[in-house]
Amino acid sequence: MKKFVTSASAVLGTVLVCFSTSMPAFAATAANNSTASAPGTGQALEIAPPLITLTVNPDQTVKAQLQLRDIAKTDLVVTNEVNDFVAAGESGTPKILTGDDSNNPYTLKSWVAPLPSFTLAPQKIESLTVKINVPADASPGGHYGVIRFTGTPPQLNGTGVSLSASLGALVLLTVNGKLTHKLSVDEFSVNNGGSAKTLFQSPPLNFVVRLKNSGNVQEEPAGHIVVTDMFGKPVGSMNINLPPHNILPSSIRKFVNTFDQTAYGTRHLFGHYTAELTVSYGAGTQSVLNAKLGFWIIPYKLIGIIVAVLLVLFFGIRFLLRWYKKRLIANIQKSSQKSSKN
């Protein structure tokens, strides 16, 4: 049995394909098995699958299957729209392109054959065949689109009264040809909630990895960070990009890994450490990226307090010894004076 969801996981690191007709980008909402409901109407749709991944040749027609289910208590008139999308920012959030995107090298929307509108009864499932006609001159690499569906009660259809939420399936299509796999490390740094630096009092620490995709196809990198002490002994490790997410072409994806006791256990960290990043990517023969940084973990505030206390004790004891010495000399002199008088 196919699972109906309103989310698309492992696409760009977001889990959203539910959006409002008034918003150009994906918004945060619930994960699997949630509903896409419009305010005040109660209509809701579910879709399967939320993600379509295809590899095709130029001048080829490919078909994919979608299923929609009405989980509301009323009939819905289901309409659709196809848009391109790109990466918005470095968090993995897709941004839907609703305007003129003729200059978008990763366009897909004009390749999707029009889909019919239809009326869907409560709890009924409608199967749709999505036909994608790839042009003969299609550029090799990734092309990205979203097929959005909106459900409106028949009495409100076309009136503009109902502000309907839409639900969509993301399409990641790769056209065969000269594929360029090119990732680079744009940043590898460490911080503890602020700006990057190299001296810290104690964990937890945050390792920031920013990977830039300069190729023409999406990448799903895998890797890890290994932390070693000043003697080269491993003290902890963290995986990068788990669960796996894609990095679209012409975009940067940011990964943040926390270095805490889940990574280094019950060790007490002190001294100089080295973190080494290793990332592999690409289809077939894997390419490997490496980066390295050094940092110190020294509880300098605690050390400063201890030093201050020791200094106070040192000068305090020194003062007491000098005071005691003076008192002792004074007592001896008094005793000598009394003895001479007697």
ABEGO torsion letter per residue (X at the ends): XBBBBABBBGAAGBABABBBAABABBBBBBBBGBBBBBBGAGBBBBBOBABBBBBBBBGBBBBBBBBBBBABABBBBBBBBBBBBBBBEAAGBBBBBABBAAABAABAAAABBBBBBBBBBBGBBBBBBBBBBBBAABBBEBBBBBBBBBBBBAAABGAGABBBBBBBBBBBBBBBEBBBBBBBBABBBBBAGBBBBABBABOBBBBBBBBBBABABBBBBBBBBBBBBAAGBBAEBBBBGOBBBBBBBGBBBBBBBBBBAAAAEABBBBEBBBBBBBBBBEBEBBBBBBBBBBBBBBBAAAAAAAAAAAAAAAAAAAAAAAAAAAAAAAAAAAAAAAAAAX
